[in-house]
Amino acid sequence: MHAAVDLLGRPVRITLTPGQSGDAPQAPALLSELRPEHVVADAAYDSDLIRQRVREAGGTPCIRPNPTRNVRKRYDRVRYRHRNIIERFFGRIKRFRRVATRYEKKASNYLGFVWIAAVLVSTQ
């Protein structure tokens, strides 16, 4: 599961993916049709293509460089501290047992419960 949230931790977009899928291939789907001012992401999303897509959408990428990168990209360390907003969002929705344990057999049913949990935690 991958998600995009706003500055207040409210979900903007949630996509469901197989557990073995990587983070970086999901970025275009998360960013499509969004016009973010800033995109804060961890090192798993560090690629030149993702940085370019963020700039094309009118935003500024704040992505921590992957340690395996030969040429380290610069990022705003102060802004990067806000990345915990998405981590807290995932922590809040996983308090719902049905989301955390993934009981549902069908992906559409599971995604429905994820959205219900996301709506409930964003109204608190």
N, C-alpha and C positions, 0 to 999 in steps of 0.2 A: 504494500500500500504506500502510495506517495501522496503528499498533500502540499498545497500552497495556502498560506494564511496571510491575513493582513497584519498590520502592526499591533492590533489588539488581540491577536490570536484567534480570530474568527475565520472559519474555513472559506476559501475562495474557490478551490478546486481540489477534488479528491479522485485519485485514480487507483484502481485495483490491478495489481500485477502478480504474476507467479512469484513465489518466494525466492527463486533462484535468479530473478532478473536483476540487472544492475541498476544503479541510480541514474547515471548519466543518460542512458537512452530514453528515460522517461521525461527529461527536462523539456523537450519540444512540446509534448502534450500538455504539460503543466503550464507552460508559458503562452500557448496559443491563445490568441484573442485577448490577452491581458496587456495592459499598459502600465507596468509597474514603474515607480520612480526609482526604486532600489530593489535589487534581488540579493538576498543574503543566503548563501548556501555553503555547505561544508565541502571538504576536499574531494568527496566522491563526485561532485558536479564540476570539477575543475577540468575544463577543456576549452580550447580556443573557439570551437563552434558554439558552445553554450554562451560564452562571453559575447560573441558576435550577435547571437540572437537576442540577448538582453539589450544590447545597444540598439539593434534594429527596432526593438519594441519601445525605445525611448527611455530605457532605464540605465542605471549604473550598476554593474556587477560588483558585488563584494563577496568574492569566493576565495576561501583560503586555498593557497596553492598546494597541490599534491606533493608530498615529499619526494616522489620519484621524478618530478619534473626537472629537466636540465636547466632551463631558464626560469627562475622563480618570478611569478607575477606579483605585483604589489596589490595590497588590499587595505581597506580602512579597518584597523584593529578595533577602534572604538565602535564603529557600526557593526562589526562582526559579532560583538557581544550580544546583539539582539537575536542571534540565531537560536538562543534558548527558548524563544517564543514558540517555535515549531516543536521543539522537544517537549515543552510543557503541554502543548496541545495534544500530542500523542499520548503523553502520560495521563491526561484527563480522560480521553476517550477510552483508554485501556482499563480504566477503573470499572467500566461496564463489562461484566463477565463474558457476555456473548461476543463482545468485540475481542477481548484479550485471548479467549480460548478458541475462537474460530470454529464454533460448533456447526455452523451452516455448511451444507454440502454444496449448494449452488452459489456461485460468485455473486449473482445479482441479489440474492437474499442477504448475504454477508454485507455487501456494499450498502444495502438499505439500512441495516442495523448500524453500520458505521456512520451514515448520515444522520440517523436519529440521535446517536450519541453525540455527534458533532453539534447538532442544533441544541441539544440539552446543555452541553457544557458551555456553549457560546452565549447562552442567555443568563448564565449565573453571574 
